[in-house]
Every structure is written in C-alpha cells, then in structure tokens.
Amino acid sequence: MKIKPLADRVLIKIQAEDNQKVGSLFIPQTAQEKTNTGVVAEIGDDKDAITVKVGDKVMYDKYAGTKLEADGAEYLLVRISDVLAVVE
C-alpha cells in the first residue's frame, strides 16, 4: 500500500527500539526512556513549508500524529510542526 501525505504532513517510518542491557540485566521496554526517532518515508506537496527530505532521520514530538501500519512496518503521519529536529 502506498501512502502519500497531503499539504504540510510528513510520513515517518518509526524505528524499532533496541533492547538495553546493564551488565547481565535486561531493562524492560516499559522502563526505558524512549527517544522518538524515525526516518522520513514520504513528504506532502507543500514544498515551501516542509524542510526535511525523504531519507532524513528525524526526532518527533511524543504525542504527535496518527500511527498506522502498512506492509508490516509502523508509520506515523505528522505535521511538519511536530518534527523537532533532524538527527545527523
């Protein structure tokens, strides 16, 4: 399924969380501090408002957007204002 955002929206592919380990103990996912990052998969058609490009790794607001699943991957559809930073 192909998803094409409209206007100033960006489709972000959510990155899977890594399991953290301290010594020989695993820290459960519920206790881990999450960094909300993902890779831009598609951008909307408002080229003046959108400042990221496809393939950029970005950090986004915690409660932003709409989560959806397509082709076995998890995506987030957000407005460009919910994208906080480009991670280099």
C-alpha positions as CSV (number, residue, x, y, z in Angstrom):
1,M,0.0,0.0,0.0
2,K,1.4,3.4,-1.0
3,I,0.7,6.3,1.4
4,K,1.1,9.9,0.1
5,P,0.8,12.7,2.7
6,L,-1.0,15.9,1.7
7,A,-0.2,19.5,2.4
8,D,2.4,20.0,5.2
9,R,2.3,16.4,6.5
10,V,5.2,14.0,6.7
11,L,5.1,10.2,6.8
12,I,7.8,8.9,9.2
13,K,8.8,5.2,9.5
14,I,9.2,4.5,13.2
15,Q,12.5,2.9,14.1
16,A,12.4,-0.2,16.3
17,E,13.7,0.1,19.8
18,D,16.9,-1.7,20.8
19,N,16.9,-3.8,23.9
20,Q,19.0,-2.2,26.6
21,K,21.2,-4.2,28.9
22,V,23.0,-3.2,32.0
23,G,25.6,-5.8,33.0
24,S,23.7,-9.0,32.7
25,L,20.3,-7.5,33.4
26,F,17.9,-6.5,30.6
27,I,15.9,-3.3,31.1
28,P,12.2,-3.9,30.2
29,Q,10.7,-1.7,27.4
30,T,8.4,-0.1,29.9
31,A,11.3,1.3,32.0
32,Q,13.3,2.6,29.1
33,E,13.4,6.2,28.2
34,K,12.2,6.4,24.6
35,T,13.7,8.7,22.0
36,N,11.1,9.3,19.4
37,T,13.0,9.0,16.1
38,G,12.3,7.7,12.7
39,V,13.1,8.1,9.0
40,V,11.1,10.3,6.7
41,A,9.4,7.9,4.2
42,E,7.2,10.4,2.2
43,I,6.5,14.2,2.3
44,G,3.5,16.2,1.4
45,D,3.1,18.5,-1.6
46,D,3.6,21.8,0.3
47,K,7.3,22.2,-0.6
48,D,7.6,25.7,0.9
49,A,6.6,24.5,4.4
50,I,8.4,21.2,4.5
51,T,12.1,21.5,5.5
52,V,13.0,17.8,5.6
53,K,13.6,15.4,2.7
54,V,12.9,11.7,2.2
55,G,15.6,9.6,4.0
56,D,16.3,12.1,6.8
57,K,16.4,10.7,10.3
58,V,14.2,13.0,12.5
59,M,13.1,13.4,16.1
60,Y,9.4,14.0,16.6
61,D,7.0,15.1,19.3
62,K,5.9,12.3,21.7
63,Y,2.1,12.7,21.3
64,A,2.1,13.8,17.7
65,G,0.4,12.4,14.7
66,T,-1.5,9.3,13.8
67,K,0.0,5.9,14.0
68,L,-0.7,3.4,11.2
69,E,0.7,0.1,9.9
70,A,1.3,-0.7,6.2
71,D,3.3,-3.5,4.6
72,G,4.3,-4.9,8.0
73,A,6.0,-1.6,9.1
74,E,4.8,1.0,11.6
75,Y,4.4,4.6,10.4
76,L,3.5,7.9,11.9
77,L,1.7,10.7,9.9
78,V,2.6,14.1,11.4
79,R,2.5,17.8,10.6
80,I,5.9,19.4,9.9
81,S,5.5,21.4,13.0
82,D,5.6,18.2,15.1
83,V,9.1,17.4,13.7
84,L,11.5,18.7,16.3
85,A,15.0,18.0,14.8
86,V,17.0,16.3,12.1
87,V,19.4,13.7,13.6
88,E,22.8,13.6,11.9
